[in-house]
Amino acid sequence: MSWAGVLWPTFALLPRLAVGTEPQPGMHRWAQRLLPALGLDLEIAGQPRRDIPLWVANHLSWVDPVVLMSLRPMGTIAKGEVTGYPLIGRWARKSGIHFVDREDATSRAAALASFTTSLQSGRDMLLFPEGTTTRGERLAPFYEGGLRAAYELGLPAQPIRLSSPAPHYPWTGDETLLPHLRTLFAARTPLTVTAEAPLHPEDFPDAAQWLAAFRAALSPRSPDVR
């Protein structure tokens, strides 16, 4: 693992995807190249379904979207701070990612509208309903708008649960990007991606029960808790 392993796929691919008309495949290729440089030992449990338009995951680290976007091309919602990340931020603004300031109601509404439009247009999407990272002991409260939009559109979604026994994998609070990268470089990091059975809106009488099913599917299992 080295800084070159991180910088090379970024310089090689992000400028091209930023000017493309279909940024998701470019982000997918970038994630595939970046992931090995981060020193992750990735285990896939279950079957991530590429035919399901929405993947819904718990959120532990900035690495989560890289991991999941390496499995298929898709768009997502990201916090606005990403646009300020070294190297990545410049092109992320042009990549088709929907950015949001979670503290600003207007920003949340705009991001949700863009996310919904992407689903309606047939784009595959990734959603982190917690809207923030945790250390994995429990789920944070959900921002419900994205899941409610999928329910109203009648679109199935697949819960994807991320877990790692490595205490250095989660990236929370006031931690900054470059120190966390150095920590990842220092050791191999096991990470399990567990694909649960897809959930279909027609199987739930209302959005509240649909949301409850995702909370149950994404809640950590006892071996996940460090």
N, C-alpha and C positions, 0 to 999 in steps of 0.2 A: 504494500500500500504506500502511496506517495501523493504529494501534491500534484505531480504530473498526471497521475491517474484520474484526479478530479478535474484538472484544468483542461486536459486534452479533449474529452468529449464535449465539454462546454464550449470551447473555442471552435471545435470542428463542426458542431451541429446547430447550436442555438442561433447563430447569425442567419443561417439558411432557413430555419423554421420560422424566424421572425418575419421574413418577407414572403412566406408561402401563403397560399390560400387555404390550406388544410393543416393547421398547426399541430393537431393531435398526433398524427403519425410521426412528426418530427420530435415531439416531446417523448413519445414512446421509444424511439431509437436512442435519444439522449439518455433516458432512464436506464435502458438496457446496457449502455456503455458505462454509465456512471456507477451502477450498482456494484460490480466487482471491486472497484477501487475503494469502496467504503468498508470492505472487510466483513460483510455480512454472510453468515451461514444460513441461507434461507431454506426453510422447510414449508412445503405446501401440503396442507391437510384438507381433504375434501376436493371438490371440483369447482374452481372459479369458472362461472358460466359466461362465455363471451357473447352469448345470445341474449343476455339479460341487460337491458339498457342502463340500469342504475346499480352501481355498487355502493354500499353504505358501510362505513368502517368506523371503529373506534380510533382514537387519535393519541399517539404516544410521543411522536417526534416529527421534526421536519422531514425526516427520511421516509415517513409513511407514504406520501404521494409518489416519491421516486420508486419505492418498492412496487406499489400497485400499478403505476403507469408503465412499469417494465413488463407487466403481464398482458396489457392490451392498450391500444390508443384510446384516450378519453380525456374529456375536459374536467375541470373541477372549480371549486370556489377556494380562494386562498386569502389569508389576511393581508391587508394592505402593506404591511411591513416588508413582505417578500420583494416588493419593487425596489427596496433599498439594499438588498443583499448584494455583496460583491459578486461581480461577473454575471450572476443569474438574473438579477433584477432588471437590468437594461433590456434584456430580450423577453423576459416574462411578461412585461407590459404589452408586448405585441403578439403574444403566443396564443391568445384565445382564452386564457384563464380569466375567470371572473373574480375581481378583487373586492374585498369588503372591509370596512371599518366596523367592527362589531359593536362599538360604543355609539355609533351614529345610526339613528333609525332610517334616515333617508338613504344612507349607503346600504344598509341591510335590505331595504325594499328594492333598490336598483339591482343589487346582486341577485336577489331572488327572482326578479323579473327576467334577467338575462339567463339565469340557470333554467328557468321554466321554458323560455324560448328555445334554448338548446335542446332540451328534452323533446319538445314539440317538433323540432326540426329533424329528429331522428339521431342526434348525436348521443353517443355513449358518454355517461357522466359518472363522476366519483363524488361522494358526499361524506363529509365528516360532521355529523349533526351536533357533536359536542361544541364545535367551533373553537376549541382550544385543546391543548395537549394536557394529559395527566400522567401520573406515574404508574397507572394501570391497576391500582387497588380497587377503584370503583369508577363508574361512568360519571362524567360531569352532566349537569342538566342539558337537555337537548334544545337547540334552536330548531323549532319544529317546521318551519316554513317549507324547506326543501322536501321533506317527507310528505307533508300535506299536499304539496303540489303534485308529487308522483301519484298519490292516492286519488286526487281529483282527476288526473289524466288517465287513470286506470292502467298505469304502467307497473310491471313487476320490478322488484328490487331484490338484490342478494346481499344479506349481511356478511361482512368480511371481518373476522376478529383477529386483531394483531396482538401478539404477546411475546415477551422476551424475558428470560431469567436474568439478563444482564442489567445491573443497576445503572450502567452508564448509557443505555440506549434511550430512555426517555429524555426529552428536551423540553423543559418547562420553565416557568417563571421568567427571571431576568437573564437567563443564560443567552450568550451570543453565539453566532454561527461558527466562527473560526475556532474558538476553544473547544466546542463540541466536536468539530472535525478532528482536531488533534487527539481527543479522547478516543474517538472511533479508530484512529490509526494505531493506537497503542495496543489493541487486543482484538481478536476475533469476536464477533458478536452474533450469537444465535438469535434468530427471529422466526417465529412461526406465523404463517398466514393460514387461518382456518376459514374455509368457505362453507358457510351454513346453507341450508336449503333455501332457495328463493321464496320470497313471500309475494303473494298476488292479492291486489286490492279486493277482488271479488270474494275472497275467502274471509273478509272482515266486514262486520256490519257497519262500522264507522271508523273514522280516522283515529280516534283515541285508542281503539284496540289494535289498529295497525301500528301505531307508535309504540304501544306497550310490547308488541311482539319484537320490534327491533331492539328495544331496551333489554329484553330477555336474551335475545340472540347475541348481543354484543357485550353483555356483562361478563366480567372475568370469571373464569372457572378457578377453583382453588389452587391447582398447580400453577396458574398464571401469576398468582399473587406472591410477591417476594417477601 
